[in-house]
Amino acid sequence: MIDRTSLGPQYELQLAAKNVPLHDAVHFGRALGVHALQGIGATGSVTTTLRLSGSAWPPARPVLTARAEMRAARLLIPGLTEPLNLPRASCRFRRSNHADPVIAVLGTSVFMAHLSHHGARVNPWKFDLRANRLALEQGALWFDALGLRRPLPLLERLPGLASFRGSARSGRANLLAAWNAEGRFATPALSYRGVILGGFQGTFDLAGRIVRMSAATFRAEGGRGTAAGMVDFTLSPPLLSAQVSLSDVPAKALTERLPGPVSNLRGSMSASGDFHTRGLAREELAENLTGQMELRLRDISFGDFDPLGTLAEQSHWGKLDAVRGPVTAPPTILDVEIRDRSFVLKSLGLDLSGASLEIDGTYAWTGAMTLNVRADLRRLRRRWLARDDSPQPSELRPEVRLGGPIDHLVVNPQAGVARAGTYRGGERLR
């Protein structure tokens, strides 16, 4: 059909097709200049309606309006290490592009997406993306640019995908650079190495090889959390930073996984931290991890474990009478630094039964722990059991160093430090 107007002759062409091989439809779209289809390989079929309109004279690039319904499609996208399966997708293209809804499967995750783009090509895509679940260990394997898994060579041998070979090579480095999108991602279960964040949702901005996350919320171990962060792929290795806070987490959610009597610790915990690392693989990320954490503990109970009595006996200070009821402690704030693959506890003040303890130390990721304890026992409310050489409470201001696995800490010799029961008034007891 030709329409002659004051602007010159115009034309309009409409095409409809059912169950067209998706590879042919993608090739046709690329020939018409649909930028989103460049480098895409595809199998499956599509039902589509196309409308081309424009100026017949003077000749001008046609305006494409298209609607496509895909079922059981499979896309090979340069930069992804495995195919993107699309059980269902509905797409509309014009000056404003929409893909709504899109159901996609990668690995064991099923995604429901709503995508839209308005205006100039430089404008970001808008997205609302949901997943039934997402394991970060698995998700990291999907991106070839991360180098954690090579694409399957078999994919390049599938019928109709021979042209994908060349585009894949360039796409590996360009997939992240091509991202220009902002929107929301949500999933009921986001996991990493056994840690599950429930009800996760956050706002993401992907542009210029930088991924920013803001206003993320989640549930973890019975508490509530918020997070913000960034991954900067312009640097090599990439830089990751995050700010995380947790509130109202039961202490047993963390301590019951630890060996020894510390597993009996109960109470509630709130935490906040600022973390930085660089790398791609887990080992590299762990090696470069640094950060600061503040842990706020309240309603602390050690249950039947008597930390003060055990410390006094193993350090040869003397023996205390048995506690009656659970051992408790007042609210406590722990300042922890992460560096050199260790958690470093800064000086902590703790009151136990009137004894004032000052504690600092380190916990290495290998499981080794060191604790320096300075105790002021002069106001101790518990009785010392009678012993001929027992020191008097007014004289006890000892120091001790503990080391070893967390479930089997032993007293280590400490040069130049007077041990209670060994010295009195600067003189050795006889």
Residue pairs with C-beta under 8 A, 6 or more apart in sequence:
1 11
1 12
1 13
2 9
2 10
2 11
2 56
3 9
3 10
3 11
3 12
4 10
7 55
8 55
8 56
8 57
8 58
9 55
9 56
9 57
10 53
10 54
10 55
10 56
11 52
11 53
11 54
11 55
11 56
12 51
12 52
12 53
13 50
13 51
13 52
13 53
14 49
14 50
14 51
14 52
15 49
15 50
15 51
15 52
16 48
16 49
16 50
17 25
17 47
17 48
17 50
18 47
19 45
19 46
19 47
20 45
20 46
20 47
20 48
21 44
21 45
21 160
22 42
22 43
22 44
22 45
22 46
22 70
22 73
23 41
23 42
23 43
23 160
23 161
25 42
25 46
25 48
25 68
26 37
26 40
26 41
26 42
29 37
29 66
30 37
30 38
30 40
32 62
32 64
33 61
33 64
34 64
34 93
35 121
36 97
38 167
39 77
39 78
39 164
39 167
39 168
39 170
39 171
40 75
40 76
40 77
40 78
41 75
41 76
41 160
41 161
41 163
41 164
41 167
42 73
42 74
42 75
42 76
42 160
43 73
43 74
43 158
43 159
43 160
43 161
44 70
44 71
44 72
44 73
44 74
44 86
45 70
45 71
45 72
45 73
46 68
46 69
46 70
46 73
47 68
47 69
48 66
48 67
48 68
48 69
49 66
49 67
50 64
50 65
50 66
51 64
51 65
51 66
52 62
52 63
52 64
52 65
53 62
53 63
53 65
54 60
54 61
54 62
54 63
63 94
63 95
64 93
64 94
65 93
65 94
66 91
66 92
66 93
66 94
67 90
67 91
67 92
67 93
68 89
68 90
68 91
68 92
68 93
69 89
69 90
70 86
70 88
70 89
70 90
70 91
71 87
71 88
72 86
72 87
73 85
73 86
73 89
74 83
74 84
74 85
74 86
75 83
75 84
75 86
76 83
76 84
76 155
76 161
76 164
76 168
77 84
77 171
77 175
78 164
78 167
78 168
78 169
78 170
78 171
78 172
78 174
78 175
79 143
79 144
79 145
79 168
79 171
79 172
79 173
79 174
79 175
79 176
80 106
80 142
80 143
80 144
80 151
80 175
81 141
81 142
81 143
81 144
81 149
81 150
81 151
81 152
82 106
82 107
82 142
82 151
82 152
82 155
83 155
84 104
84 105
84 106
85 104
85 105
85 106
86 102
86 103
86 104
86 105
87 103
87 104
87 105
88 101
88 102
88 103
89 99
89 101
89 102
89 103
89 104
90 99
90 100
90 101
90 102
91 97
91 98
91 99
91 102
92 98
92 99
92 100
95 118
95 119
96 116
96 117
96 118
96 119
97 115
97 116
97 117
98 115
98 116
98 117
99 113
99 114
99 115
99 116
100 114
100 115
100 116
101 112
101 113
101 114
102 111
102 112
102 113
102 114
102 115
103 110
103 111
103 112
103 113
104 110
104 111
104 113
105 111
106 139
106 142
107 135
107 138
107 139
107 141
107 142
108 133
108 135
108 138
109 131
109 132
109 133
109 134
109 135
109 138
109 139
110 131
110 132
111 129
111 130
111 131
112 129
112 130
112 131
113 127
113 128
113 129
113 130
114 127
114 128
114 129
115 125
115 126
115 127
116 125
116 126
116 127
117 123
117 124
117 125
117 126
118 126
122 180
123 180
124 180
124 181
124 182
124 205
124 207
125 180
125 181
125 182
125 183
126 181
126 182
126 183
127 181
127 182
127 183
127 184
127 185
128 183
128 184
129 183
129 184
129 185
129 186
130 185
130 186
130 187
131 185
131 186
131 187
132 187
132 188
132 189
133 187
133 188
133 189
133 190
133 191
134 187
134 189
134 190
134 191
135 191
135 192
136 190
136 191
136 192
137 192
137 193
137 282
140 146
140 148
140 280
141 148
141 149
143 175
143 176
144 150
144 151
144 171
144 172
144 175
145 172
145 173
145 175
145 176
145 233
146 280
147 280
148 280
148 281
151 168
155 161
155 164
156 162
156 164
156 165
156 168
176 209
176 233
177 208
177 209
179 206
179 207
179 209
180 206
180 207
181 204
181 205
181 206
181 207
182 203
182 204
182 205
182 206
182 207
183 203
183 204
184 201
184 202
184 203
184 204
185 201
185 202
185 204
186 200
186 201
186 202
187 200
187 201
188 198
188 199
188 200
189 196
189 197
189 198
189 200
190 196
190 197
190 200
190 218
191 197
193 282
195 220
196 220
197 218
197 219
197 220
197 225
198 218
198 219
198 220
199 217
199 218
199 219
200 216
200 217
200 218
201 216
201 217
201 218
202 213
202 214
202 215
202 216
202 217
202 227
203 213
203 214
203 215
203 216
204 211
204 212
204 213
204 214
205 211
205 212
205 214
206 212
208 234
209 232
209 233
209 234
210 230
210 231
210 232
210 233
210 234
211 230
211 231
211 233
212 229
212 230
213 227
213 228
213 229
213 230
214 228
215 226
215 228
216 226
216 227
216 228
216 229
217 224
217 225
217 226
217 227
218 224
218 225
218 226
218 227
219 225
220 246
220 249
221 249
221 250
221 253
221 254
222 248
222 249
222 250
222 253
223 246
223 247
223 248
223 249
223 250
223 253
223 269
223 270
224 246
224 247
224 248
225 244
225 245
225 246
225 247
226 244
226 245
227 242
227 243
227 244
227 245
228 242
228 243
229 240
229 241
229 242
229 243
230 239
230 240
230 241
230 242
231 238
231 239
231 240
232 238
232 239
232 240
235 278
237 278
237 279
237 280
237 284
238 278
238 279
238 280
239 276
239 277
239 278
240 276
240 277
240 278
240 279
240 285
241 274
241 275
241 276
242 274
242 275
243 272
243 273
243 274
243 275
244 271
244 272
244 273
244 275
245 270
245 271
245 272
245 273
246 269
246 270
246 271
246 272
247 270
248 268
248 270
249 268
249 269
249 270
249 271
250 266
250 267
250 268
250 269
251 265
251 266
251 267
251 268
251 269
251 297
251 300
252 265
252 266
254 269
255 262
255 263
255 264
255 265
255 266
256 263
257 263
258 406
258 407
259 405
259 406
259 407
260 405
260 406
260 407
260 408
261 302
261 305
261 307
261 310
261 407
262 305
262 406
262 407
264 302
264 303
264 304
264 305
265 300
265 301
265 302
265 303
266 299
266 300
266 301
266 302
266 303
267 297
267 298
267 299
267 300
267 301
268 297
268 298
268 299
269 295
269 296
269 297
269 298
270 295
270 296
271 293
271 294
271 295
271 296
272 293
272 294
273 291
273 292
273 293
273 294
274 291
274 292
275 289
275 290
275 291
275 338
276 289
276 290
276 291
277 285
277 286
277 288
277 289
277 290
278 284
278 285
278 288
279 285
279 287
279 288
286 341
286 365
287 341
289 338
289 341
290 338
290 339
291 337
291 338
292 335
292 336
292 337
292 338
293 334
293 335
293 336
293 337
293 338
294 333
294 334
294 335
294 336
295 333
295 334
295 336
296 331
296 332
296 333
296 334
297 329
297 331
297 332
297 333
297 334
298 331
298 332
299 331
300 328
300 329
300 330
300 331
300 332
301 326
301 327
301 328
302 326
302 327
302 328
302 329
303 326
303 327
304 326
305 327
306 320
306 322
306 323
306 327
307 327
307 352
308 320
308 327
308 352
308 353
308 355
308 357
308 382
309 319
309 320
309 322
309 323
309 382
311 317
311 373
311 375
311 400
312 318
312 319
312 320
313 319
313 320
314 410
314 411
315 398
315 400
315 411
315 419
315 420
316 411
316 419
316 420
316 421
316 422
317 375
317 377
317 391
317 396
317 398
317 419
317 420
317 421
318 384
318 385
318 387
318 390
318 391
318 420
318 421
319 384
319 385
319 387
320 380
320 382
320 383
320 384
320 385
321 382
321 383
321 384
321 385
323 353
323 382
327 352
327 353
329 350
329 351
329 352
330 351
332 348
332 349
332 350
333 348
334 345
334 348
335 345
335 346
335 348
336 343
336 344
336 345
336 346
337 343
337 344
337 346
338 344
341 364
341 365
341 366
342 362
342 363
342 364
342 365
343 362
343 363
344 361
344 362
345 359
345 360
345 361
345 362
345 363
346 360
347 358
347 359
347 360
348 358
348 359
348 360
349 356
349 357
349 358
350 356
350 357
350 358
350 359
351 357
353 380
353 381
353 382
354 379
354 380
354 381
354 382
355 375
355 376
355 377
355 379
355 380
356 375
356 376
356 379
357 373
357 374
357 375
357 376
358 373
358 374
358 375
359 371
359 372
359 373
359 374
360 371
360 372
361 369
361 370
361 371
361 372
361 402
362 369
362 370
363 369
363 406
367 405
367 406
368 403
368 404
368 405
369 402
369 403
369 404
369 405
369 406
369 409
370 401
370 402
370 403
371 401
371 402
371 403
371 409
372 399
372 400
372 401
372 402
373 399
373 400
373 401
373 402
374 397
374 398
374 399
375 396
375 397
375 398
375 399
375 400
376 396
376 397
377 393
377 396
377 397
377 398
377 420
378 393
378 394
378 395
378 396
378 397
379 393
380 393
380 396
384 390
384 393
389 421
389 429
390 421
391 420
391 421
391 424
395 420
395 424
395 425
396 420
397 420
398 417
398 418
398 419
398 420
399 414
399 417
399 418
400 411
400 414
400 417
400 419
401 411
401 412
401 413
401 414
401 417
402 409
402 410
402 411
402 412
403 409
403 410
403 412
404 410
421 429
422 428
422 429
423 429
